[in-house]
Amino acid sequence: MDFYPWIVVAHVVIVVVAFGAHGVSAFAMFSARREPDRARLAAILDLSGTSLGLAGWGLLAAVVLGIVAAVMGGHFGRLWPWASIVVVIVIFAAMTPMGAGPMSEVRKALGQRARGDKDGDPPRQPASDAELAAAQARLRPEILGGIGLVGIVVLVWLMELKPF
């Protein structure tokens, strides 16, 4: 039995799940930027963090399945799989600091745990309303959405047309 088509299908399904979960976080960032109520903002940030966990594991599985599919299909002799890997790395390198850093600042301003916090660190004190508003104003979901959309278009183009 030829497992290659099943690996490709699994790769595509996992990509859809990962991008869907990532989309939840993207829309949460739009909401977080304008939410004045601290309790609602905390819930939005919790949803974003949970969805990013699934997105991260999904992206990892998608990359592994993509590499397996490329090996099984004998595609690594062509340039498009390598270009796809580079596109994923560039998107990750661009979007992570632009998204995670500002969202962590909003979490800190709310008094929540944020990236880089260590177990046993004392609880953080919530910032003033002005400091929270300033952290929210630094969120740029439209830029991240643009980068993500362009990345998806390029990846679909590479995967479907296999141009080189």
C-alpha positions as CSV (number, residue, x, y, z in Angstrom):
1,M,0.0,0.0,0.0
2,D,1.2,3.5,-0.9
3,F,1.2,5.7,2.2
4,Y,2.3,8.9,0.4
5,P,-1.2,10.2,-0.5
6,W,-2.2,9.6,3.1
7,I,0.8,11.5,4.5
8,V,0.0,14.4,2.1
9,V,-3.7,14.4,3.3
10,A,-2.6,14.3,6.9
11,H,-0.2,17.2,6.3
12,V,-2.9,19.3,4.7
13,V,-5.4,18.5,7.5
14,I,-2.9,19.3,10.2
15,V,-2.0,22.6,8.4
16,V,-5.7,23.6,8.3
17,V,-6.1,22.8,12.0
18,A,-2.9,24.7,13.0
19,F,-3.8,27.7,10.9
20,G,-7.3,27.6,12.3
21,A,-6.0,27.6,15.9
22,H,-3.6,30.3,15.0
23,G,-6.4,32.4,13.5
24,V,-8.2,32.3,16.8
25,S,-5.2,34.0,18.4
26,A,-5.0,36.5,15.5
27,F,-8.6,37.5,16.0
28,A,-8.1,37.6,19.8
29,M,-5.3,40.2,19.2
30,F,-7.8,42.4,17.3
31,S,-10.2,42.1,20.2
32,A,-7.5,42.6,22.8
33,R,-6.4,45.8,21.3
34,R,-9.7,47.5,21.9
35,E,-11.2,45.7,25.0
36,P,-11.5,48.1,27.9
37,D,-12.8,45.6,30.5
38,R,-9.9,43.9,32.3
39,A,-11.8,40.7,33.0
40,R,-12.9,40.3,29.4
41,L,-9.4,41.1,28.2
42,A,-8.0,38.4,30.5
43,A,-10.4,35.9,29.0
44,I,-9.4,36.9,25.5
45,L,-5.7,36.5,26.4
46,D,-6.4,33.1,27.9
47,L,-8.2,32.0,24.7
48,S,-5.3,33.3,22.6
49,G,-2.7,31.4,24.7
50,T,-4.7,28.2,24.6
51,S,-5.2,28.4,20.8
52,L,-1.5,29.1,20.3
53,G,-0.6,25.9,22.1
54,L,-2.6,23.9,19.6
55,A,-1.3,26.0,16.7
56,G,2.3,25.3,17.8
57,W,1.9,21.6,18.1
58,G,0.0,21.6,14.8
59,L,2.7,23.5,13.0
60,L,5.3,21.2,14.3
61,A,3.3,18.1,13.2
62,A,2.6,19.8,9.8
63,V,6.3,20.5,9.2
64,V,7.3,16.9,10.1
65,L,4.5,15.5,7.9
66,G,5.6,17.8,5.1
67,I,9.2,16.7,5.3
68,V,8.1,13.0,5.4
69,A,5.8,13.6,2.3
70,A,8.7,15.4,0.5
71,V,11.1,12.5,1.2
72,M,8.5,9.9,0.2
73,G,7.6,11.7,-3.0
74,G,11.2,12.3,-3.9
75,H,10.7,16.1,-4.0
76,F,13.8,17.2,-2.1
77,G,15.7,17.2,-5.4
78,R,13.6,20.2,-6.4
79,L,13.7,23.7,-5.0
80,W,10.1,24.2,-4.0
81,P,10.2,22.1,-0.8
82,W,13.3,24.0,0.4
83,A,11.7,27.3,-0.5
84,S,8.6,26.2,1.6
85,I,10.7,25.5,4.6
86,V,12.5,28.9,4.2
87,V,9.1,30.6,4.0
88,V,7.8,28.9,7.2
89,I,11.0,29.9,9.0
90,V,10.9,33.5,7.8
91,I,7.2,33.9,8.7
92,F,7.8,32.4,12.1
93,A,10.8,34.6,12.7
94,A,8.9,37.7,11.6
95,M,5.6,37.0,13.3
96,T,6.7,35.7,16.7
97,P,8.4,38.8,18.0
98,M,5.8,41.1,16.5
99,G,2.9,39.1,18.1
100,A,4.2,37.4,21.2
101,G,6.2,40.4,22.6
102,P,3.3,42.9,22.5
103,M,0.8,40.3,23.8
104,S,3.1,39.5,26.7
105,E,3.3,43.2,27.5
106,V,-0.6,43.3,27.7
107,R,-0.5,40.2,29.9
108,K,2.0,41.8,32.2
109,A,0.0,45.0,32.3
110,L,-3.0,42.9,33.4
111,G,-0.9,41.2,36.1
112,Q,-0.9,37.9,34.3
113,R,1.9,35.5,33.8
114,A,3.8,36.1,30.6
115,R,6.5,34.6,28.5
116,G,9.7,34.3,30.3
117,D,8.2,34.1,33.8
118,K,9.6,31.5,35.9
119,D,7.9,29.2,38.3
120,G,8.1,30.6,41.8
121,D,8.2,34.2,40.6
122,P,6.1,36.5,42.7
123,P,2.7,37.4,41.3
124,R,2.8,40.5,39.1
125,Q,0.9,43.6,40.1
126,P,-1.5,45.0,37.5
127,A,-0.4,48.2,35.8
128,S,-2.4,51.4,35.7
129,D,-5.2,51.9,33.1
130,A,-2.9,54.2,31.1
131,E,-0.1,51.6,31.0
132,L,-2.5,48.9,30.0
133,A,-3.9,51.1,27.2
134,A,-0.4,51.9,26.0
135,A,0.4,48.2,25.8
136,Q,-2.8,47.5,24.0
137,A,-2.0,50.3,21.5
138,R,1.2,48.5,20.6
139,L,-0.7,45.5,19.3
140,R,-0.5,45.4,15.4
141,P,-2.7,42.5,14.3
142,E,-3.3,44.0,10.9
143,I,0.5,43.8,10.1
144,L,0.7,40.2,11.4
145,G,-2.5,39.3,9.5
146,G,-0.9,40.6,6.3
147,I,2.3,38.7,6.8
148,G,0.4,35.5,7.6
149,L,-1.9,35.9,4.5
150,V,1.0,36.5,2.2
151,G,2.8,33.5,3.7
152,I,-0.2,31.3,3.2
153,V,-0.6,32.4,-0.4
154,V,3.1,31.8,-1.1
155,L,3.0,28.3,0.6
156,V,-0.1,27.3,-1.3
157,W,1.5,28.5,-4.6
158,L,4.7,26.5,-3.8
159,M,2.8,23.3,-2.7
160,E,0.2,23.3,-5.5
161,L,2.1,24.6,-8.5
162,K,5.6,23.2,-7.6
163,P,7.1,25.9,-9.8
164,F,10.7,24.9,-9.5
